[in-house]
Amino acid sequence: MEEKGIIYKWVEKMAVHLQKEENKRLIQLYVIDPILNHVLDRVFPYIILTCALFSLLVILVGMTFVIILLKVPNNGLVTAASVLSQPIPIG
């Protein structure tokens, strides 16, 4: 029971100290910012590579779509517009 009380008091004191603006600023300046800068420096080339590959994929899909549209003959193609433009026989 005594050990739990000591740990709880220690955690509570740490929480109070971490809530102070000066301590928050120091932690952000000396701990969080350097870690984030290091991670971003290491990950940035992969982000650029991913964007380039995604752009290439979009371009290839668009080119494939255009090629398919140009190769399909229109004389036997039934489209939704041609079906909807015909009158519906009643009776």
SVG drawing of the C-alpha trace seen along z (x, -y; Angstrom):
<svg xmlns="http://www.w3.org/2000/svg" viewBox="-52 -29 69 33">
<polyline fill="none" stroke="black" stroke-width="0.4" points="0.0,0.0 2.9,-2.4 4.6,-1.7 1.5,-2.6 1.1,-5.8 4.8,-6.8 4.5,-6.1 1.2,-7.9 2.6,-11.0 5.7,-10.9 3.5,-10.7 1.3,-13.5 4.3,-15.7 5.6,-15.0 2.2,-15.8 2.2,-19.1 5.7,-20.0 4.9,-19.0 1.9,-21.3 4.0,-24.4 4.4,-26.5 8.2,-26.8 8.6,-23.0 6.3,-22.4 8.3,-24.8 11.6,-23.2 10.3,-19.7 9.0,-20.8 12.2,-22.6 14.7,-19.9 12.8,-16.7 9.8,-16.8 11.2,-19.1 14.5,-17.3 12.7,-13.9 10.2,-15.2 12.9,-16.8 14.9,-13.6 11.9,-11.5 10.8,-13.9 14.3,-14.0 14.4,-10.2 10.8,-9.8 10.7,-12.7 12.4,-10.9 9.8,-8.1 6.9,-10.6 8.3,-12.1 8.7,-8.7 5.2,-7.7 3.7,-10.9 5.7,-10.3 4.5,-6.7 0.9,-7.7 1.1,-10.4 2.6,-7.9 -0.2,-5.4 -2.9,-8.1 -1.3,-9.0 -1.1,-5.4 -4.7,-4.7 -5.8,-7.8 -3.8,-6.8 -5.2,-3.3 -8.7,-4.6 -8.1,-6.8 -6.5,-4.0 -9.5,-1.7 -12.0,-4.4 -10.1,-5.0 -9.9,-1.3 -13.5,-0.3 -15.6,-0.7 -18.7,-2.8 -21.0,-1.1 -21.9,1.9 -21.6,0.1 -24.8,-0.4 -24.7,-3.3 -27.0,-4.4 -27.8,-7.6 -28.9,-5.7 -31.1,-3.4 -32.8,-6.2 -33.3,-8.3 -35.6,-5.6 -39.3,-5.8 -40.7,-3.2 -43.6,-1.3 -46.7,-1.2 -49.3,1.6"/>
</svg>
